[in-house]
Amino acid sequence: MSSQPDLAPNEQMPTEEPPAPVRKRRRYLRISLIVLVVLVVLGGAGALAGGLYLHSIEKSIVRVDAFQEVPEQSRPVKAVADAQNILLLGSDSRDPDNTQGSRSDTIILAHLAKDRSSAQLISIPRDTWVHVPAAKGGQGNRDAKINAAYAWGGIPLVVQTVESFTGVRVDHVAIIDFAGFQQIVDAVGGVDITVEESFTSIHPPYRHFAEGRQHMDGATALDYSRQRKQFADGDFARIRHQQQVIRAILDKASTGGLLTNPGDLNDFLRSTANAVSVDNTMSIVDMATQLRHLRGGNLTFLTNPSNGTGTVGSESVVFADKTKDKALYDAVNRDAIPEILKAADN
């Protein structure tokens, strides 16, 4: 997550640094979203080796205290006991656009259906204007971009902010660094992406992406997933590209040779084991067992409904569409999958 969000006029950047364990985690968190989901996919392999790998990796996962500082009285009530909502938080810590060290935040609320037959991943743009509750240290308790929550109160305040905004109770948290796309894409032998319109990267070596289907290696896919300034809808295009890459990786990992080649699988898992960071209660083994039938085709990617962009003071922000948001997140709370999918079409 970003440690330096954009601030409102006259707002001072918090001077406190995150505690040392959090700083250490940020140095090592690389590809946890993809690793997490690919590990889940391994549960579908049905082989003893897959289970042994998962148990081995479970022991090395870095744990995050995501909920202890979230006041229980402020949290939404769990509506459907068997459904799960996982908050995926991330950054692109090596984004060339961030010349002053700020990081491009990614916030995804992943809903897992109670029968575990599907998952819906809802991206919340980092500039979405929301109310950030008060943090334990006194920061917050004001309207701001949603990515301000981490700098003011770490992961617990992000959980509290997302729960306040959506009305959905978060069951688990995982941490991401999208710069890890490159390693994962190369590990699965590259991915096939359909480029929606031709454009040229603004970053060296200034790759040209031609409209249509093309095979991308890790460096190319990472470059593709970073681009936003060439598009009329800016960060929304970046979100779509990230979603494309996530789906392509899942499809390649589950249908390619990775799961059936012990050597490749071992190299892949061992090289990424230290990248996984989840909350204290999440079990990768249990999750893999529950989601053994999940594949890219069972995933639906959405973006939080908005009323477009504008300014608040000197800040460029995204305004949430409160009516559509309420309908979407009410459906998530009720595990009403058809209604969630209908929201994806709107």
Buried (B, 14 or more C-beta within 10 A) or exposed (E): BBBBBBBBEEBEEBEEEBEEEBEEBBEEBBBBBBBBBBBBBBBBBEBEEBBEBBEEBBEEBBEBBBBEBBEEEEBBEEBBEEBBBBBBBBBBBBBEEBEEEBBBBBBBBBBBBEEBEBBBBBBBBBBBBBEBBBBBEEBBEEEBBBBBBBBBBBBBBBBBBBBBBBBBBBBBBBBBBBBBBBBBBBBBBBBEBEBBEEBEBBBEEEBEBEEEEBEBEBBBBBBBBBBBEBBEEBBBBBBBBBBBBBBBBBBBBBEBEBBEEEEBBEEBBEBBBBBBBBBEEBBBBEBBBBBBEBBBEBBBBBBBBBEEBEEBEEBEBBBBBEEBBBBBBBBBBEBBBEBBBEBBEE
